[in-house]
Amino acid sequence: MKIVQEVSLISVGSFEESNDWSIIRNEIREAISLIVNPPGTFSFTINPAKHGNGVKPIKEACMIALRERFGWSLETPINYATKSPGKVDATKIIDNYRFALEWETGNISSSHRAINKMILGLLRGVFLGAALVLPSRKLYPYLTDRIGNYEELEPYFDVWRAVKIEEGFLAIFVIEHDQIDSSVPKITKGTDGRALV
């Protein structure tokens, strides 16, 4: 799988220039590049059936790579609000802070919640940095109907950039397939994420 765009949505302080971010960014990039389809190949080919492919196995493949190759924690419970905003897909400890990663598997409302969850963590000083991974508009038609995607989220960037934080960093990684092939089996919800790395 490939990354077609990286956006620094919020960057306050020196984290974006730090060695910590360089390491984390490379780990995220490598974990995404390791996602292949069909299993056992060296690239990510998707069946171009409209809304025909599941998204959770793709996410799970990335999570497995982050945990097993780079020591990230998965499904991390975070309590920094009156009511917990829910678990974070993956986290990595940096000094006394966490870096948070969310991988979009829901609709566009879910994308908004994911970013709000991470910005709240930045505001509360729980996260020093965070990132959201979501599909491009080119990949979107082949995944579960109404999956959140970059182009639908982009019009709201100015809202999040207006948030006043003392220090923190939030990036967005936009992912896409390497090629399409209608003879490739569709990715179903039952597909093992481990098979895709």
N, C-alpha and C positions, 0 to 999 in steps of 0.2 A: 504494500500500500504506500501511497506517496502523500507528502504534504505539499499542497499547492500554494499556501499562503500562511504567513505568520504575522500576527498583529500585536503590537504592544498597546493594549487598550488603556492601561494605567501604569505610569512609571514615576513614582515619587521617591527620591532618595537614590542610593547608589547600587541597588540590587541588580539592575539590568546590566551593569558593567562588571559585576562581581564574578569571581571564579565559581561560586556556588551556582549561579544561574547558568554559566557555561556548562557545568557538569550536568545539571538537571535538564537543560535544553537538549543536550546530546543524548541523554538517557531516553527522554520522550521521543526524540527523532528516531532513535534506533528501535525502540519498542514498536513504533508505528511501522517502520520499514520491514520489520520481521513478520507482519501480518500478511499471509499469503492465502490464495484460493485459486484452484482447489488445493486441498492439503497435499503437501509433498512437492509443490512447485516452488518457483522462486519469485513470483510476482502475484499481484492481486487482480484476478480476472472475475468479473461479475456477470451474471446472467442479466441481460437488459429487460427482463420482464417488469412491467410497470408495477411498482410497489410489491415486487415479488420476493424480496430478500429480507431476512431478519437482521436486526442490528445488534442484538445482545451477544451473539457469538463473536462478532468483530471486536466489540468492546472487551469481552472476556479475554480474547487473545492478547490484547495490549496489556491488560491488567496482569496476566500471567507472566508476560515478559518483564514487566516492571518489578514484580515481586521476586521472581526467580533469578533474574540476571542482576538486578540493581538493589534489591533489599527494601523496596517500598512496602508500606503497610496498606492493606486493602480494607474497604468498608470501615473507615475510621469514624467512630462516634465522636462528635464534637459538641460541646455544650458551651455556647457563648451568647445565648439569648434566653428570654423568659421561657420560651418553648423551643426545644431543640429543633433546628432546621433540618435535621436528618444527617445521616452518615455521608462522608465524603468518599468518592470512589477510590482514590489512592492518595496517600500522603507520604512525604519524606521529611525526616527531622533534619533541620539545619540549625546548629547551635541550640538555642532554646525555643526556636520557632518551627512551625511546620510549613512546608510547601504543599499546596492542595491541587489535585487534578480531578476534574470532572469530565466524563465522556458522555456526550449527549445520546440518549436512546429514546427520548420521549418527544413530544410535540414542541412547538415553538414556545408555549407557555412554560414547559419544563426547562427550556434553555434560559428563559428569563429568571426562573427560580434558581437555577444553578449559578448564574452570575451573581444574583443578589446574595445567595448563600456565601459565596466567596468574598464579595465586597464587604459583607457584614463581618466576616472573619478578619479582613484587613483593618476595618474600622476598630474592631475590638482588640487588635494586636495579637490575635491568635495565629494568623498567617502572615508571613513576611512576603510570600508570593503565592500565586495561583495561576492555573491555566484551564481553559475549556477547549475540548476537542469536539469538533462537529463537522458534518459533511458539507461539501460544496453543493451548489445548485445542480451541477452535472451528475453527482452521485445520488442526490436526493430522489429522483424519480424511480430509482431501482430498489429503494429501501421501503420499509414500512410506511404506509400512507401518513402524511402530515408530519414526518420527522422534522425536528428543528434543524435549520440549516443556516449557513453564514449569511446569505443574501437577505433572508427575512429578519435576521437579528441586527444587521449593520445599521439600519436607520435609527436605532436606539443608542448607539455608541456615545453620542454627545451627552446623554443623560448620565451614564456611568462615569464618563470622564469628568463631569462636573462635581462628583463626590469629593469632598475635602478630607483627605487622609494625611497623616503626618509622615508616614512612610509605607511603601508597599508597591507591589507589582502584579499586574494581571495581563496575561497573554492569551491569545486565541490561536489555535492551530486548526487549519482547514484541510480536511483530508479528502482524498479522491482515489478511485480505482486506477489501476494501470492500463487495463483494457477491458473491452466487453466481448462476450462470446455466448451466443444463445445455446450452445451445446453444453455449457458448464452447468452442473446442477445448481439449483437455487439454494441459498443459505437459509435454512429453516431455524426456527427457535430451538429445535432440538439438537442442532449441530454443536459439537463439543468445541468450545473456544480453544482448547489446547491443540486441537488438530490444525488450527489456522496459524500456528507459529512453529 
